[in-house]
Amino acid sequence: MEENEKLGHMSPNKGLEGKISYFLPHHAVRRKDSITTKLRVVIDGSCKPPNSNSLNSVLGVCQMLQPDIFTLLLRFRVNEIAFTADIKQMYGVLIQALIEALDARGFHLRKWRSNSRDVLTNISKNLEFNEPNVEIHPENCSKALGLIWDSMQRQDRFIFNINFKFKGDITKRSFLFQSARLFDPLGFLSPRTILIKIFYQHLWLLKLDWDDALPEHFVLKWKTVSSGISTSLPFINSEMASIYKVTLH
């Protein structure tokens, strides 16, 4: 237990009064035939307290990602030579292995970001920084697949900051050019982008040339439509945790 605490796998938890909590039963298992770990701690998530649920019974069942044991055993003995091994502190090793594998091909991983400060802390503990350009950024915004992602744990949000800048009069050409800059593959801005599409339909009905200036009432209408595009949206809202059914209209 002391080793788990030193490795950061567990920590003292204070201030549980009045909070929903679950006490995980644990016990020691001793294996005399084990070479490395003769005594290990087993956490029993299936233990069901009286008049209550077990932790495993209330967790969501996800898709099985690892292959079944039958396939593993067949694949294990396909080749002439087989071997087994255990991984000590697997995730820390995986981080280092990922860096070394990409580094061997000239790709240097740096500027680590995560919405979990614990993940960043574990990365900094397990990495040996041999280069000064390896950085960990716990609070910076970054682009993730074209979207601006604020990875701060308390925020965890996507930021949309669209500034429509027109040089001179707004024309059909310049309007189409500026509106095409919107990148919203997940449809977060759909309530606003649909207004832009409707605006463009109305603009098209005017039958203006590409470089004709928009009428004044259309310019005012456009300013109203574009005023609410710059926004930030939480990726996972804590208030949604209690919602079990959502209907889209």
N, C-alpha and C positions, 0 to 999 in steps of 0.2 A: 504493500500500500504506500509506503514511503517512497519507493522507487517510482510508482505511477505519479505521485505528486511532484517529484523532482522533474520528471519528464514532461510535465504539463498535461497529463492525461486526466487529471482530476485536481480539484482545488476546493478549499473550504468554502461552504456556501452559508452566507449569513443573511439575516433579514427575511426568512421564509414565512414569518407570521402574516397571515391574511392573504397569502399567495397560493395559487393552485400548484401543488408539488406532488412528486411521487418519489418514494424512497425505494431505491433499487436494492434488493437483497443480493448479497455476494458471499461467497465462501471460497475457501482455499482448496485447491486440488494438488495433491502431491503425487509426482510420478518418479519413482526411483530409477526407471530406465531412461529418463530424459538426460541428455548430456549437458544442455545449456540451461534449461529452466526446470528445475526439479519441483519448484513450488510456484503455482500461478494462481491468479485471482480470476474467478469465474463470476460474471454478472448474470443474474437470473431475471431476464426481462419477462419471462412467461409465468413468474410467480404471481398468483392471484390472491390478494388479501381478502379477508372476510367482507362480504357485502360490497365488493368493489371489483374493478377491472384490472387486469394485468397491463403492463405498458405495451406489450406486443399486440394485445387485442384491440387497442385503440389507435395504433399506428396504421397508416395507409399501406396497402399491399401494392408494391410496385412490380414492374415487369422483371422477371428473372434475367439478369444480364450474363451471368456466368454459365458456361455449358454444364449439362447434367453429368453426373458422376459416371454414367455408362459410357458416354462419349469420351470423357477424360481418360478413363481406364483403357479404352481401345487405342486412343491416340498415344497414350503413354508407352504402350508396348509395340508400336508399329515398327520402330527402328531397332537395330540390333543392340545398341547400348542405351541404357536409361539411367537416370540419376534423380535424386530428390534433394531439396534444400529448403531451408526456412529463411525468411527475410527478417532481419533485426531492424526494428524501427522503419517499417516499410515505406511510409509516406515521405519521410525525410530522405530516404535513399532514392525514391522515385523522382523527387525534385532534383536531386543532384544528378541522377542518371539522365533526366531530360535535358538538363543544361549541357552535360558532357556530350550527349548524342548529337544535339544541334550544333554545339561548338565545333565538333569534329568536321562538320560540313560548312563551317564558316558563319553560322548563324548564332549570334551572341544574345542570349536572353537578358533583358534588363527592364527596368521600370515596371516591376511587379505591381499589380493592383488587384484588390479584392474588396468585396463589400463586407468581409469579415476581418476584423482586426486580429482575431486569433489566428487566422490563416497567415496573415502577414508576419505575425510574431513568430509562428512556427517556421516560416520560411527563413526569416533572419537568423533563427537559432541553428538551423540545419545547413545553411549555405556557408561555404567558405569563400569569401569574396577575394578572388585573386586579381580582379581588375577594378579600377576606380569607377568605371562607368556602369557597374552593376548597382542599381538603385531600387529602393522599395518606396512606393508612393502610397501612403495610406489615405490621403485626403484629396488628391488631385483629380480633376476631371480629365477624362481621356475619351478618345473615339473608339467605340466598339462596333465594328461592322458598319461604319458609316454614321452611327448615332453617337451623340455626346453623352457619356455615362458618368454620372457623379457617384463614385463608389464609396462615399462615406457611409458607414454602417447605419447612422441615424437617418440618412437621406435615401440612399439607394434609388436613384431616380434617373430618368432620361430628361435631358434639357433640350428644348427647342428654342433657339433664339434667332429668328428670321427677320432680317432688316431689308425691306424692299427699298433700294436706292435707285431712283430714276434721275438720269442726267437730262435736265430740261423737261419738256412736256411728256406726259404719259401717252404713249401710242400703243396700238395693238401689238406691234412688234416688241416693244420694250416690256409690255405687260406679260406677254407670253414667255419672254426670256427670263424675267424675274420669277414668275410663278413656277417655271420649270426647275428652279433651284430647290424647291421643297422635296426633301427626301424623308418619306414616312412609310417604310415597307410594312410596318405592323398596324398601320391605320390609327395611330393614336390621335392624329389631328383630323380625322374624318369629319367631325362636326363642322370644322372650319374649311377644310379643303373642298367639301361639297358646295359650300357657298362660293368659293372661288370658281368652281366649274360652272355654277349657275350664272355667276357674273359674266364669265366669258361667253356663255351662250347669248346673254342679252347684248353683250358687246358685239358679237358677230352679226346680230340682227340689224345693227346700225349700218352695216355694209360700208364701213370706213375703209380707206386704203391703209396699208400696213404702217405708214409713217404719218398718218393724220392724228392730230391731237384729240384726246377724248373730250367730249363736252364736259362743262363744269359740274353738272349734276352727277355725271358718272364718276368724276374724280372724287367727289365727296362720298359717293356710295362706296367706292373702292377703299377709301380711308377707314370707313366704318367696318368693312369686311375684314381688312387686314390688321385691325387694331388688336385682336385677341389671339394672334398666331404664336407670338413668343410666350412660351409657358414651360413649366416643368411638370413631369408626371411621375409619380412614384411607381417603381417597378412592382413592388409588393407592398401593399398598404396594410399596416397592422390591424386596421379596423375591419379588413376583409376576413380576418381569421375566424370570426364567428358566423360568417355567411356560408350557408350550406346549399343555397339554391339561387341562381341568377337567371333572370329572363331578359333577353335583349328584344327591344322593340324598334 
